[in-house]
């Protein structure tokens, strides 16, 4: 039932056009003005009286206190009734359709509300997306989910659900991307991930985008384009299993790292004092503050903070600290 209603609203949206409504309104205005001028000329009356007669005629009110009394003014009246009345009806129908379509979109979760600065945009819905959304909401983050599903099964005051196609650039254009801090792509197909990533990059070039495509070549293509941080999901699971075979507790350690509520991983620029220092030196100083430098991001590549290289301007640190 909800799916049928959403399809109906989508058809109404395609039929309703603000540009067409504006043109229709302009046409009605011109017809009323022209009719008033012609009635004033043919009846030798004031423009205000002619305008009053034209409006009562076009709206089919017809009080009868001002009437056409000669062939010229009656011709004007007939033309107005044949041409202007249907056009006015079209204008009223378009306006009513716009109001109804907007109300239905809000009722069915197809209209986006304003989001606060720093919210996280999630495109698509899957078990992994639900876990990510639950975690973000648990950390008091605002989240907007755009997915082509009837319902999320999650209710939270900081969560907004927009039922629409997450791979459609027109849908993304209606979302306030300027307020978003990051976008998570949880789409089922790699093709949709590519399309959404490109659309997001075009609409918001500075937005942080993350995805987990199923294929390694998709992740490589996205990384080479510089669009987002991506890693193939199957490879991730496979490597965790492989490391667990070599070190049985490697898997649990990684699991604890990503789900621990008492600690969080932060990404930040090094201080001015740390620029030019060796990574091990920075790591030791940060450890005195209860922080663990896990890695360094330079030129889009992440490496572990174990070597003796020095930090350069533009580098970013991945740090584990207490929440």
C-alpha positions in Angstrom: 0.0 0.0 0.0 2.7 2.5 1.0 4.7 1.5 -2.1 1.7 2.3 -4.4 1.2 5.6 -2.6 4.8 6.6 -3.1 4.6 5.7 -6.8 1.5 7.9 -7.1 3.4 10.8 -5.5 6.3 10.2 -7.8 4.0 10.5 -10.8 2.4 13.6 -9.3 5.9 15.1 -8.9 6.7 14.5 -12.5 3.5 16.1 -13.6 3.7 19.1 -11.3 6.1 21.8 -12.5 6.7 25.1 -10.8 7.8 26.5 -14.2 4.6 25.4 -15.9 2.5 26.8 -13.1 4.3 30.1 -13.3 3.7 30.3 -17.1 0.1 29.4 -16.6 -0.3 32.2 -14.0 1.3 34.6 -16.4 -1.0 33.6 -19.2 -4.1 34.0 -16.9 -2.9 37.5 -15.9 -2.4 38.6 -19.5 -5.8 37.3 -20.4 -7.5 39.2 -17.6 -5.6 42.4 -18.4 -6.3 42.1 -22.1 -10.0 41.3 -21.4 -10.3 44.3 -19.1 -8.7 46.7 -21.7 -11.0 45.4 -24.5 -14.1 45.6 -22.2 -13.2 49.1 -21.2 -12.8 50.1 -24.8 -16.0 48.4 -26.0 -18.2 49.5 -23.1 -16.7 52.9 -22.6 -16.3 52.3 -18.8 -13.5 52.7 -16.3 -10.6 50.3 -16.2 -11.5 49.3 -12.6 -15.1 48.4 -13.6 -13.8 46.5 -16.7 -11.2 44.6 -14.5 -14.0 43.7 -12.0 -16.2 42.4 -14.8 -13.3 40.4 -16.3 -12.4 38.7 -13.0 -16.0 37.8 -12.2 -16.4 36.4 -15.7 -13.2 34.4 -15.7 -13.9 33.0 -12.2 -17.5 32.1 -13.3 -18.9 34.1 -10.4 -21.0 36.3 -12.7 -22.7 38.7 -10.3 -24.6 40.3 -13.3 -24.2 43.9 -11.9 -21.9 44.7 -14.9 -22.8 43.1 -18.2 -21.8 43.2 -21.9 -24.4 45.2 -23.8 -23.0 45.4 -27.3 -21.6 43.0 -29.9 -18.0 43.9 -29.3 -18.1 43.4 -25.5 -20.1 40.2 -25.9 -17.4 38.9 -28.3 -14.8 39.7 -25.6 -16.9 37.8 -23.0 -17.3 34.8 -25.2 -13.5 34.6 -25.9 -12.8 34.9 -22.2 -15.2 32.2 -21.2 -13.9 29.8 -23.9 -10.1 30.5 -23.4 -9.5 32.0 -20.0 -11.8 29.9 -17.8 -10.1 26.5 -18.8 -6.7 28.0 -18.3 -7.6 29.3 -14.9 -8.9 25.8 -14.0 -5.6 24.3 -15.1 -3.8 26.8 -12.8 -6.0 25.9 -9.8 -5.5 22.2 -10.5 -1.7 22.6 -10.7 -1.6 24.6 -7.5 -3.8 22.1 -5.6 -1.7 19.2 -7.0 1.5 20.9 -5.7 0.0 21.3 -2.2 -1.3 17.7 -2.1 2.0 16.3 -3.4 4.0 18.2 -0.8 1.7 17.0 2.0 1.9 13.4 0.9 5.7 13.5 0.5 6.0 14.7 4.1 3.5 12.0 5.3 5.3 9.2 3.4 8.8 10.2 4.4 9.7 11.5 0.9 10.5 15.1 1.8 13.8 16.1 3.5 13.7 18.3 6.6 16.5 20.7 7.6 19.4 18.9 9.2 22.0 20.4 11.7 25.6 21.0 10.8 27.8 17.9 11.0 25.1 15.3 10.2 26.0 12.0 8.5 24.3 11.0 5.2 23.7 7.3 4.7 22.7 6.2 1.2 21.1 2.8 1.0 19.8 0.4 3.6 21.4 -3.0 4.6 22.3 -4.9 7.8 25.7 -3.1 7.7 23.9 0.3 7.3 21.7 -0.4 10.3 24.7 -1.2 12.5 26.4 2.0 11.4 23.3 4.1 12.0 22.7 2.5 15.4 26.3 3.3 16.4 26.1 6.9 15.2 22.8 7.5 17.0 24.3 6.0 20.1 27.1 8.5 19.9 24.5 11.3 19.6 25.1 12.0 15.9 22.4 13.2 13.6 21.8 10.9 10.6 19.8 11.1 7.4 19.1 7.9 5.6 18.1 8.0 1.9 16.9 4.6 0.7 14.4 3.0 -1.6 12.7 1.0 1.2 9.3 1.4 2.8 10.6 1.6 6.4 13.9 1.4 8.3 12.5 -0.2 11.4 14.5 2.4 13.5 13.0 5.3 15.3 15.1 8.1 16.9 14.7 11.9 17.3 18.1 12.4 15.5 17.2 10.2 12.6 15.5 11.4 9.4 14.4 8.9 6.7 14.0 10.1 3.1 12.3 7.5 0.8 13.8 8.0 -2.6 16.4 6.7 -5.0 19.8 7.2 -3.4 21.6 6.8 -6.7 19.6 9.6 -8.4 21.5 12.9 -8.6 18.1 14.8 -8.4 17.5 13.2 -5.0 20.9 14.1 -3.7 20.4 17.7 -5.0 17.4 18.0 -2.6 19.6 17.0 0.4 21.5 19.8 2.2 24.9 18.4 1.5 26.6 21.6 2.7 25.7 20.7 6.3 26.8 17.0 6.0 30.1 16.0 7.6 30.3 12.6 5.9 28.5 10.2 3.6 28.3 6.5 3.9 27.4 4.5 0.8 25.7 1.3 1.7 24.2 0.4 -1.6 23.7 -3.1 -2.9 25.4 -2.8 -6.3 28.8 -1.4 -7.2 27.3 0.4 -10.1 25.0 2.4 -7.8 28.0 3.1 -5.6 29.9 4.5 -8.5 27.0 6.7 -9.6 26.3 8.0 -6.1 29.9 8.7 -5.4 30.3 10.7 -8.6 27.1 12.6 -8.0 28.1 13.5 -4.4 31.5 14.6 -5.6 30.0 16.9 -8.2 27.5 18.4 -5.7 29.8 18.6 -2.7 33.5 18.2 -3.7 34.7 18.5 -0.1 32.4 15.9 1.4 34.1 12.9 3.0 32.7 9.8 1.3 33.1 6.2 2.4 31.9 3.0 0.8 32.5 -0.8 1.0 32.0 -2.1 -2.6 31.9 -5.8 -3.1 34.6 -5.8 -5.8 38.3 -4.9 -5.4 38.4 -3.2 -8.8 35.5 -0.9 -7.9 37.3 0.2 -4.7 40.5 0.8 -6.7 38.7 2.8 -9.3 37.0 5.0 -6.7 40.3 5.6 -4.8 42.2 6.4 -8.1 39.5 9.0 -8.8 40.1 10.5 -5.4 36.4 10.4 -4.6 36.3 8.5 -1.4 37.8 6.2 1.2 36.8 2.7 0.1 37.8 -0.9 0.7 36.2 -4.1 -0.7 34.1 -5.8 2.0 35.1 -9.4 1.0 38.8 -8.5 1.1 38.4 -7.0 4.5 36.7 -10.1 6.0 39.2 -12.4 4.2 42.2 -10.6 5.5 40.8 -10.5 9.1 40.3 -14.3 8.8 43.8 -14.7 7.5 45.4 -12.7 10.3 43.4 -14.7 12.8 44.9 -17.9 11.5 48.4 -16.4 12.2 47.5 -14.7 15.5 44.3 -16.1 17.0 43.3 -12.9 18.8 44.0 -10.5 15.9 40.3 -10.7 14.9 38.9 -10.0 18.4 41.4 -7.1 18.7 40.1 -5.4 15.5 36.5 -6.1 16.5 37.1 -4.5 19.9 38.9 -1.5 18.2 35.9 -0.6 16.1 33.1 -1.3 18.6 34.6 -0.2 21.9 32.4 2.5 23.5 35.1 3.8 25.8 37.5 4.8 23.1 37.2 6.4 19.7 39.4 6.8 16.6 40.0 10.4 15.7 41.6 11.9 12.6 43.3 15.3 13.0 46.2 17.4 11.8 49.4 17.4 13.8 50.3 20.4 15.8 52.8 23.0 14.5 55.3 21.6 16.9 54.9 18.1 15.6 55.6 19.0 12.0 59.1 17.9 11.1 59.4 15.5 14.1 59.8 11.8 13.7 56.7 9.7 13.9 58.1 7.7 16.8 58.8 10.9 18.7 55.3 12.1 18.1 53.9 8.7 19.1 55.8 8.8 22.4 54.6 12.3 23.3 51.0 11.5 22.5 51.3 8.3 24.6 52.0 10.5 27.7 48.6 12.1 27.1 46.8 8.7 26.9 46.7 8.7 23.1 47.9 6.0 20.7 49.0 7.1 17.2 47.7 4.3 15.0 48.7 5.6 11.7 49.6 8.5 9.4 47.7 9.7 6.4 49.7 11.3 3.6 48.7 11.8 0.0 45.6 9.6 0.4 47.7 6.7 1.7 47.6 5.4 5.3 50.5 3.7 7.0 51.3 2.5 10.5 53.2 4.8 12.8 56.2 2.5 13.2 58.9 3.9 11.1 61.3 6.8 11.6 60.0 9.1 8.9 59.2 12.7 9.8 55.8 14.3 9.7 55.2 16.7 6.8 52.8 19.6 6.5 49.5 18.2 5.2 49.8 14.9 7.1 47.0 13.7 9.3 47.2 11.5 12.3 44.9 8.6 13.2 44.7 8.5 16.9 43.0 6.2 19.4 41.9 8.1 22.6 39.3 7.8 25.3 35.8 8.9 24.3 
